[in-house]
């Protein structure tokens, strides 16, 4: 371990000594050098040493991995925060077209600021037509069923499966026997509905879908991240409505607001903790010049127009803006 004198940041140097690790080294470097994510360890430099040895200078995370430090979450929110960070890191990896291939709690640590970071890209491969291998490479219990089939053309769905298994381990401290088999045989019944955390049904269904046998039926990790974020931010959004020189805030303390223009139309907006929805719409109402009806979900910023386009001299406008809070770990 060495220390950067300018940034005062601890780093670790991982040395590759043996040519038999050449494939592993190239894959790890190709993946890590692309990473710019809060939830993935950062590579700072590559050292070419004597004798063909290579040193990888990377962010050092002190402490125990998520198996060594594991404690069963005490609330749904604690669990959501934990797996949201992991989903965010995997989403960032996938956005670059890379598959990690060894997602598991052993390859994750929490830094001093409470941020979970994913490391060890020794099994990573770029996504695409050449993303294949012969034989099994992975960790039993977290490796997807398709990785046991011999010659494998794998996809990002292998990381989604491993995420689901990781989430189940973090929620319960164990994995069911059928997931530990080689190959695993995931149950048709939901695993997450039976745990004691009382998760939201949408989250339960989403996490169970990560563990299905067919990789095509697993969700995208960025969708998993966004759904978890939606529940973490429940009742924390605020919308600003400016209409007729009046300012109104809609939030958890003021969930409903009505705008009305005589002889033209009216609109009622309600906040359900997740979204701002038009629950009543009458007359000539347009959102960003598009006609809308009840049950319409308002976008993050828009203009509400009262009056059709033929009313060139009498159209009334209101602006609507949502402030999106950040997730505090």
Secondary structure, 3 states (H helix, E strand, C coil): CEEECCCCEEEEEEEECCHHHHHHHHHHHHHHCCCCCCCECCEEEEEECHHHCEEEEEECCCCCECCCCCCCCCCHHHHHHHHHHHHHHHHHHHHCCEECCCCCHHHEEECCCCCEEECCCCCCEECCCCCEEECCCCCCCCCCHHHHCCEEECCCHHHHHHHHHHHHHHHHCCCCHHHHCCCCCCCCCCCHHHCCCCCCHHHHHHHHHHCCCCHHHCCCHHHHHHHHHHHHCCCCCEEEEEECCEEEEECCCCCEEEEEECCCEEEEEEECCCCEEEEEEEECEEECCEECCCCCECCCEEEEEECCCCCCCCCEEEEEEEECCCCCC
